[in-house]
């Protein structure tokens, strides 16, 4: 789960959001309303007090790579009722001193159904944002407020050796607790190397891995 400030373009409409999203670079759906955690919503309504500017984690990561860098992620969600396969292509489209622009395109295949190809979405991340009152910079460095780093591993990722941090935590949803394990590296575009999730009550398993990395 990633917490991100971003601007997303849908046709000619720009949306400013704080979103909590798993695995994919954010989305606001079709809503034109900011999606903000209560603390951040309150902070945004306060007077323009002096608060530090901090580097956006997505900008810090993607700006390390040249325009055209790209990852393809493959996710499988399965249980006794079948499986859903999701292929996400995420590309660095533009990079400046002020922002980066990411283009993401998602294809979905469900058991017994024709594949669904979704239109590309453009997402802009600023180089910096004003730290909301009551939150620390470390809050935005974690994949989830519940996440704990449990170790580091050296992994081979499509021809390169990278150092990945390993996080574990438990999320709650309508079907019960969901255990999450995430391998994340700043040396990979988009940072996500691998992710595993399990909902015990329904034995729903999710595995996401990198199919392809275009480094430059």
C-alpha positions in Angstrom: 0.0 0.0 0.0 1.5 3.3 -1.1 0.6 6.8 0.0 1.1 9.4 -2.7 0.3 12.9 -3.6 -0.2 13.2 -7.3 -2.1 14.9 -10.1 -3.9 12.6 -12.5 -5.2 13.6 -15.9 -8.4 12.2 -17.2 -9.1 13.9 -20.5 -8.7 17.6 -19.5 -9.5 17.3 -15.8 -6.8 17.4 -13.2 -7.4 15.8 -9.8 -5.2 16.3 -6.7 -5.2 13.3 -4.4 -3.8 11.6 -1.4 -4.4 7.9 -2.1 -3.8 4.6 -0.6 -3.2 2.1 -3.4 -1.8 -1.4 -3.6 0.8 -2.2 -6.3 -0.3 0.2 -9.0 0.6 3.8 -9.3 -2.5 5.6 -8.0 -5.8 6.4 -9.4 -8.8 8.5 -8.5 -11.2 6.6 -10.6 -13.7 9.1 -12.1 -14.1 11.2 -9.0 -13.2 14.8 -9.2 -13.0 15.2 -5.4 -9.7 15.0 -3.5 -9.3 11.7 -1.6 -7.6 12.7 1.6 -7.0 11.0 4.9 -8.8 13.1 7.6 -5.6 14.4 9.2 -4.3 15.5 5.8 -7.7 17.0 4.8 -7.6 19.1 8.0 -4.1 20.1 7.4 -4.8 21.3 3.9 -7.5 23.6 5.2 -5.3 25.3 7.8 -3.6 28.6 7.1 -0.4 28.5 5.2 1.8 28.0 8.2 5.5 27.3 7.8 5.9 23.6 7.1 8.9 22.0 5.5 9.0 20.9 1.9 9.9 17.3 1.4 10.9 15.3 -1.7 8.1 13.2 -3.1 9.0 9.5 -2.8 7.8 8.7 -6.3 9.7 11.6 -7.8 12.9 10.5 -5.9 12.6 7.0 -7.4 11.6 7.6 -11.0 13.8 10.7 -11.5 16.8 8.3 -11.1 16.0 6.8 -14.5 15.9 8.3 -18.0 12.7 9.1 -19.8 11.4 5.8 -21.3 12.2 3.6 -18.3 9.5 1.1 -17.9 8.3 -1.8 -15.8 5.7 -4.5 -16.6 4.1 -6.0 -13.5 2.1 -9.3 -13.5 -0.3 -10.0 -10.7 -2.4 -13.1 -10.1 -5.3 -13.2 -7.6 -6.6 -16.7 -7.0 -9.0 -18.7 -4.8 -11.4 -21.6 -5.2 -13.7 -19.6 -7.5 -11.0 -18.9 -10.1 -8.3 -16.3 -10.8 -7.8 -12.8 -12.1 -4.6 -11.9 -14.0 -3.6 -8.2 -14.1 -0.7 -7.0 -16.3 0.3 -3.4 -15.7 2.7 -1.4 -17.9 4.2 1.7 -16.2 6.4 4.1 -18.1 8.3 7.3 -17.3 6.9 9.7 -19.9 8.4 13.0 -18.8 10.9 14.3 -16.2 11.7 17.9 -15.2 13.1 19.6 -12.1 9.5 20.2 -10.9 7.7 16.9 -11.7 7.6 13.6 -13.4 4.8 12.1 -15.5 4.0 8.4 -15.5 1.8 6.6 -18.0 0.2 3.4 -16.8 -1.9 0.9 -18.8 -3.6 -2.1 -17.2 -5.0 -5.3 -18.8 -7.2 -7.6 -16.8 -8.2 -11.2 -17.6 -10.8 -13.0 -15.4 -11.5 -16.8 -15.5 -14.0 -17.5 -18.3 -14.1 -13.9 -19.6 -12.5 -12.1 -22.5 -9.4 -9.9 -21.6 -10.2 -6.3 -20.7 -7.8 -3.7 -22.0 -8.0 -0.4 -20.1 -7.0 3.0 -21.6 -3.7 4.5 -20.5 -3.7 6.9 -17.6 -1.3 9.8 -17.0 -0.2 10.6 -13.5 2.0 13.6 -12.5 4.1 13.5 -9.3 5.6 16.8 -8.0 9.3 16.9 -7.0 8.3 18.2 -3.6 5.3 18.7 -1.4 4.6 20.6 1.8 4.7 18.2 4.8 1.1 18.0 6.3 0.8 19.1 9.9 1.0 16.2 12.3 2.8 13.9 9.9 6.5 13.1 9.6 8.5 12.5 6.5 9.0 8.9 7.5 5.2 8.4 7.2 5.5 8.8 3.4 8.5 6.5 3.1 6.5 3.4 4.3 4.3 1.3 1.9 1.7 1.4 4.7 1.4 3.0 8.1 1.2 -0.5 9.5 4.3 -1.8 7.6 7.4 -3.0 9.4 10.7 -3.6 7.7 11.8 -7.2 8.5 15.0 -7.4 6.6 16.9 -6.8 3.4 17.7 -9.1 0.5 19.9 -9.0 -2.6 17.8 -9.9 -5.6 18.4 -10.5 -9.3 16.0 -8.4 -11.3 16.1 -8.8 -15.1 19.9 -8.7 -15.4 20.7 -6.5 -12.4 21.5 -7.2 -8.8 19.5 -4.9 -6.5 19.1 -4.4 -2.8 15.5 -4.7 -1.6 13.9 -3.9 1.7 11.4 -6.5 2.9 8.2 -5.3 4.6 5.4 -7.2 6.3 2.1 -6.1 7.8 -1.6 -7.0 8.1 -4.4 -5.1 6.4 -8.1 -5.3 7.3 -10.9 -5.6 4.7 -14.5 -6.8 4.5 -13.5 -10.4 4.3 -11.0 -10.4 7.2 -7.3 -9.8 7.8 -5.0 -9.8 4.8 -1.3 -10.6 5.4 1.1 -8.6 3.1 4.7 -9.1 2.2 6.5 -6.6 0.0 9.9 -6.5 -1.6 10.8 -2.9 -2.5 14.0 -1.4 -4.0 14.9 2.2 -4.9 17.1 0.7 -7.7 14.0 -0.4 -9.6 11.6 1.9 -11.5 8.4 2.1 -9.4 10.2 0.4 -6.5 8.0 -2.7 -6.3 10.0 -5.9 -7.0 7.5 -8.5 -5.6 4.4 -8.6 -3.5 2.5 -11.4 -1.8 -0.9 -11.2 -0.1 -3.1 -13.8 1.6 -6.7 -13.5 3.0 -7.0 -16.5 5.3 -10.8 -16.5 5.5 -11.3 -17.0 1.7 -7.8 -18.4 1.0 -7.4 -15.7 -1.6 -3.8 -15.4 -2.7 -2.2 -12.6 -4.6 1.3 -12.7 -6.1 2.8 -9.8 -8.1 6.1 -9.9 -9.8 8.1 -8.0 -12.5 7.7 -9.5 -16.0 9.9 -6.9 -17.6 12.2 -3.9 -16.7 13.4 -1.4 -19.2 16.1 0.4 -17.3 16.9 3.1 -20.0 
